[in-house]
């Protein structure tokens, strides 16, 4: 499986990295998370209602929410959650959920 970034192709394993906490998925730290929010703003949209359910890295979900609110004008059609935070242990991530930094 390859990913194209800036005209370059990066080879990636077809097997996900499950070395995260409790054997969970661990994202590639070199991933370009901001690209998803940019694509949501730039890409064409079909007419009609869009309901979005997305879970991912906390800061990427904040960017996705901001992009979707720009496109949709409201967030009543969104269900977004941060399941992890890059560079944080599970304990730190959980404690931050109750603070402004942890709000999506």
N, C-alpha and C positions, 0 to 999 in steps of 0.2 A: 504494500500500500504506500503510495507516495503522496506527499503534500506539496503544493506549489506555493511558494512564497516569494514575491518580488521577482518572478520570472525564473526562480531556481527551483529545482525539484529536490526534495529531501526524502530519502528512503526511510521508511519506518517499518517496524515489525508488525505483522498482522495480528500478533498476540498482544493484548493489552497488558500493561505493567500493573500487576496486582500486588505490589509490594507496599501499598499504603497501609494505614492503620487497620488492623483486623483483616488483612488480605484484600482491602478495598482498592479500587482503581486509583492509581497515582498518575496524574496528568504529566505530560512532557513539560518540564519547566521552561523549555525553549519555545513553547507554543506562542503564537501571536493571538492572544485572547481578544485584543481590541479589534481585530478584523471582523468579528461577528457583529459587533455594534455598528461598525462602519458600513458593513454590507446591508444591514437592516435599514440604514438611512439612505443608502445610495441606490439600492435595487428597485426595480419596478414592482408594484403591487397590483394584484388583481382587485377588481371592485368587490365590495362586500365586507362582511364582518370578519375580523381576525381575532381568534381566541388563542392565547399563547400560554403554554405550560412548559417551563424550562427550569432546570436545576443545574448548577455548575459552581465554578469557583466564585467566591463572594464578590470580588471586585469586577469580574467580567459580568456578573448578573446585575450589578449596579449600572454598568455601562449599557447593558441590554435594556434594562428598565427605562433609562433616560432616552435611549433611541426610540423605543416603542411608544413612550408617552409623546414624543415629538411627532411620530407618524400617526398614532391613533387619537391623540388629544385627550386621552383619559386612561386610567389604569384599571378600570373595572373588568377589563377583558384579560387581565394578566394574572398568572400565578407563577411567581419567580421565587426561588430560594437559593441561598448559598449553602452548598453542602460541605465546603471546605474553604480554607483561606490559604493562599500560597505563602509558604514560609512559616506557617503556624502549626503548632502541635494541636492535637484534638482538644486538650484541656484549655489551651489559650483561645482557640476558636470558639469553644462553648462559652467561655467567660465573656468574650467580646460580643456575643449575640445580644447581651443585655445592655450594651453601651452604644453610643451613636455610630461608632465605626462598624458595628455589626449589623446595622439596619440596612435592608435592601431597598 
